[in-house]
Amino acid sequence: MNHQLKVPDPEVRAQSVAKMQELCNRWDNLIQSTEDLIAQLDEQILQQPNEIYRLKRGKQVRRN
């Protein structure tokens, strides 16, 4: 059993590299979009009356 791996020709390798770079760029964009959405949601949560009350109450409890 002699399984030798063949090195693909330069054109095939270049295509594979281009596809992988495109996938990485797409993932980077998705990750950035997700982080932006999380930041927006965090900001909205902090503006909610219940959250404002909870944060103020937490500061009061820590002082005592």
CORFEN-V812360 format. One record per pair of residues at least 4 apart in sequence whose C-alpha atoms are under 6 Angstrom apart, sorted by sequence separation. I is the first residue (numbers start at 1). GAP is how many residues later the second one is. If there is no record, write none. Layout:
BEGIN
i;gap
I;GAP
I;GAP
END
This chain:
BEGIN
i;gap
10;4
53;4
46;5
END
